[in-house]
Amino acid sequence: MSTLSVIVKMAKKRKQRVDLKSYYPLTEVMQKIDTRQCDIRKNAEDCALRDFGWNRNEIIKALKLLEEKHFCKSITSQRNPLWVYDVYKARLLGENVYIHLYIVDTEERLIINSFKKQ
């Protein structure tokens, strides 16, 4: 593969990455965390404990470190098509973390659906 084709391929990949937008604005996610309108599903807590030895407080501390650049994709829930999960992959507190989250509009609550080793 020529140097030029590698550069073009990298530029396209970078442009795709820049164009990605989360379904839920990260500012709203952070506001829900700060105002304690955040629920962490039991399976997410269990995975965080198993994978990282983290309790609820450490999960919250890690979530507060999320940035836009950590956003990966949005996916529709198979369980409920009205839910859209935002997926984040990030290095947080020294660990590679994979997170699914969504906001239940009717309750105005942030739900951490998945929190595990990437």
N, C-alpha and C positions, 0 to 999 in steps of 0.2 A: 504494500500500500504506500503510495507516495506521501510525502510530507504535507502537500497541499490538501489531499483528500482527508488526511487525519485532522488537519486544522478546520476544514469545513465541517467534518463530522462533529468535532468538539463544539464548534460554534452553534450548530443546530441543536445539540443536546443542551447547551447552556441556555439557548433561547427557549426551548421547551420548559426547562426548569423555572425560568423567570416568569413564564406565562401561567404557571400553576397557581391556583387560588383556592384557599380553603373554603368550604361551605359556610363554616362559622368563623367570623372574624376573630383573630387571636386576641384582640383587645376585649371582646365580649367574653371569651373563655377566661381570660385573666381576671376580669371583673367578677365573674361567677365564683372563681376560686377565692378572691379577696373578700367577698361578701358571704362566704361559706354557703353558697348555693350550689354545692358540689357533692355528688354522691359517687362513691367508688364501689363498684360491684364486688361482691365477695370473691368471685373468680379472679378479678384483677388484683385484689389484695393478697389472695393466696399465691398467685404467680409472682408478685413482687417479693413476697416473703421467701418463697422457694428459690427464685432466681437470684435475688440480690440481698436477701436478709433485711429488707426494708419494711417498716411499718407504715401506717397511714400518714404520719407526719413527714416521713422521708419521701413518700410518694408526692405529697403536696409540694414539698420543697423542690423536688425534681420538676414537677409540672410548671412551677413558676419560672423555670429556666428555659422553657420552650421559646423558640423564635420562629419567625416566618420561614426561614431557610430549612427548618426541620420538617416542614409539611411535605408529605409524600403524595397522597391522593385522597379523594373522597369516594366512598362506596355506599351503595344502598344496602340496607339491612335485608337479609333474606327472611328474617322473622317478622319484620314490620316494614313494609315498603315506604312508610312515612318517615322513617328514621334514615338519616344520612350520617354515616360515620366519617369523621376526618381522621386520617391515619398520619401519624408522625413517627419518624425514625430519627433518633438523636443520641448523642453521647452526653449523658447527664450524670453528674456526680460520679464520674469515672466508669460508667457502665453504658453499654449500647442497649437502648430501650426502644421497644415497639409499642405504640399507644393507639388505641381506638377511643374516640370520644364523640359525644353528640350532645345536643341540647334539646330537652323536651320543652317545646314551646308552651304547652298548656300549663306546665308547672314552673316554667322558667328556671329549670335546674340543669346544670352540667352533669353529664353522666360519663364517668370513666369506665368504659366497658371492658377494656383490655389493657394490661400493663405488664409486659413480659420482656424477656431477653430477646434481642433481635437476632 
